[in-house]
Amino acid sequence: MDRKIIVTQDNSKTLLISELNETYHSTNGAYNEAIHVFINAGIQFFPKKENLKIFEMGFGTGLNALLSSNYALNNQLQINYTSIEKYPLDMELVQELNYPQLIDNKEAESLFTLLHSSSWGKENKINPHFTLNKLKEDLASFNLDMNSFDIVFYDAFGPRVQPDLWTIESLRKMYELLVPGGILVTYCAQGQFKRNLKSLGFLVENLPGPPGKREMTRAIKPKP
Ligand SMILES: C[S@@+](CC[C@H](N)C(=O)[O-])C[C@H]1O[C@@H](n2cnc3c(N)ncnc32)[C@H](O)[C@@H]1O
């Protein structure tokens, strides 16, 4: 499918798949959305933890990985980041994205390149604070250790485009991946999706959404 670069309202770029009328991020601001949903409501949920294991559904443009590694560096945190992606992007397209320029870190450009050029299917030590494990896998068939992640970044295309990724079966995998007390965060606030989370045993929080969206979702796997 054809992907084309568009500029969102905070001047950060994203990708549009015209055939599906679907973007990789909010057109109200890709950068602001990622900071709001995944850094502020995700990583910052654990202010005292010095080691975090994060699982991301959909590596895509690598924006969440870039922001997480930058956060780890700035806050002297260790992040072990695993991300699956069924349709990796071409480097040529990635190089047109302007995410490194939006970050106050002169190493951001090389960091972003490293995140994308690092090997699939093995653990890559990106810097002393960030380890990346990119897996070229389908959510429907991948296997990872259960009870091992503190945070799931659930960044799939929306339920309108990929309804199968928001079903109880797909979400059960996420529940199983998380440690008790772990959280799933996503930009999505659809009613059926939240009912699916609740039926799996998640405690569901409705949080204020990023610019242009009323709500987002954070779901906690309860401790026994
Ligand atoms: C909304 S985009 C977000 C990607 C990324 N987090 C970002 O910030 O660019 C969703 C991503 O999920 C990927 N994807 C779609 N179906 C998938 C599947 N079944 N398994 C794994 N990845 C999938 C897409 O290729 C796309 O990169």
The ligand as an SDF file (V2000), in Angstrom:
LIG
                    3D

 27 29  0  0  0  0  0  0  0  0999 V2000
   -0.9040    3.4100   13.8550 C   0  0  0  0  0  0  0  0  0  0  0  0
    0.5840    2.7950   13.1190 S   0  0  0  0  0  0  0  0  0  0  0  0
    1.6740    3.2930   14.4200 C   0  0  0  0  0  0  0  0  0  0  0  0
    3.0540    2.8340   14.3040 C   0  0  0  0  0  0  0  0  0  0  0  0
    4.1110    3.4020   15.2490 C   0  0  0  0  0  0  0  0  0  0  0  0
    3.8590    3.1540   16.6120 N   0  0  0  0  0  0  0  0  0  0  0  0
    4.4250    4.8390   14.9220 C   0  0  0  0  0  0  0  0  0  0  0  0
    4.4290    5.6700   15.8450 O   0  0  0  0  0  0  0  0  0  0  0  0
    4.6910    5.1430   13.7870 O   0  0  0  0  0  0  0  0  0  0  0  0
    0.2980    1.0290   13.3000 C   0  0  0  0  0  0  0  0  0  0  0  0
    1.4490    0.1300   12.9240 C   0  0  0  0  0  0  0  0  0  0  0  0
    1.0600   -1.2580   13.0990 O   0  0  0  0  0  0  0  0  0  0  0  0
    1.5770   -2.0380   12.0260 C   0  0  0  0  0  0  0  0  0  0  0  0
    0.7600   -3.2630   11.9050 N   0  0  0  0  0  0  0  0  0  0  0  0
   -0.4340   -3.3930   11.2740 C   0  0  0  0  0  0  0  0  0  0  0  0
   -0.9050   -4.6440   11.3970 N   0  0  0  0  0  0  0  0  0  0  0  0
   -0.0080   -5.3370   12.1430 C   0  0  0  0  0  0  0  0  0  0  0  0
    0.0540   -6.6610   12.6320 C   0  0  0  0  0  0  0  0  0  0  0  0
   -0.9260   -7.5400   12.3760 N   0  0  0  0  0  0  0  0  0  0  0  0
    1.1160   -7.0550   13.3560 N   0  0  0  0  0  0  0  0  0  0  0  0
    2.1310   -6.1580   13.6110 C   0  0  0  0  0  0  0  0  0  0  0  0
    2.1260   -4.8740   13.1780 N   0  0  0  0  0  0  0  0  0  0  0  0
    1.0720   -4.4520   12.4610 C   0  0  0  0  0  0  0  0  0  0  0  0
    1.4900   -1.1010   10.8510 C   0  0  0  0  0  0  0  0  0  0  0  0
    2.3200   -1.4870    9.7880 O   0  0  0  0  0  0  0  0  0  0  0  0
    1.8810    0.2350   11.4640 C   0  0  0  0  0  0  0  0  0  0  0  0
    3.2670    0.4170   11.4070 O   0  0  0  0  0  0  0  0  0  0  0  0
  1  2  1  0
  2  3  1  0
  2 10  1  0
  3  4  1  0
  4  5  1  0
  5  6  1  0
  5  7  1  0
  7  8  2  0
  7  9  1  0
 10 11  1  0
 11 12  1  0
 11 26  1  0
 12 13  1  0
 13 14  1  0
 13 24  1  0
 14 15  1  0
 14 23  1  0
 15 16  2  0
 16 17  1  0
 17 18  1  0
 17 23  2  0
 18 19  1  0
 18 20  2  0
 20 21  1  0
 21 22  2  0
 22 23  1  0
 24 25  1  0
 24 26  1  0
 26 27  1  0
M  CHG  2   2   1   9  -1
M  END
$$$$
